[in-house]
Amino acid sequence: MSVKEENGFSLVEIMLSIVLASVALYVGTLLLALGNQVSSRTEALLAANSAAFSKVQEYENKSFDNIPIGIDSNEYEVEDFSSTLPTITGGFIKSGTAKVYTQYANEYTASLIKMTVKIDFKYGNRDRLIEYATYIQLGGVGR
């Protein structure tokens, strides 16, 4: 009996390699889609953080006397910049509420203001809230 020498791949080997390549491409596509989703979410959060921090800096650079404040010690809405949110976030946030609040830090002194910036928006099916707060004191900024 003579042994026949075979050249090339068998049909089973070719089918197995096609199945493995298909699985690898499918997993790669899923990972790419997940990476894009995470990237978009991160860009939206970064844009909201940047907008909130910019607003904090804007108020920190104002003169203490030019910062509006409510009469009592409760939060007082100073500014609603919700309509400009898509513009200042570069379109990463389509809609939401963006507001600046101030209040006296305590009821005994009128020389320290607590300022809060809140950006509340929906990304996908989840609600997100970015909040920055700082203290602005007469004669300087304190954190």
BELWOWO-V298158 format. One record per pair of residues at least 24 apart in sequence whose ideal C-beta (glycine too) atoms are under 6 Angstrom apart, sorted by the first residue. I is the first residue (numbers start at 0). J is the second residue. If there is no record, write none. Layout:
# BELWOWO-V298158
i: [I:I]
j: [J:J]
This chain:
# BELWOWO-V298158
i: [42:43:43:43:46:46:46:47:47:47:48:50:50:51:51:51:51:54:54:55:55:55:58:59:63:68:68:72:72:72:74:74:75:75:76:77:92:95:95:104:110:110:111]
j: [91:91:92:122:88:89:91:92:118:129:129:87:88:116:118:129:131:99:116:116:131:133:114:140:137:101:112:102:103:106:100:102:101:102:100:101:120:119:120:134:136:137:136]
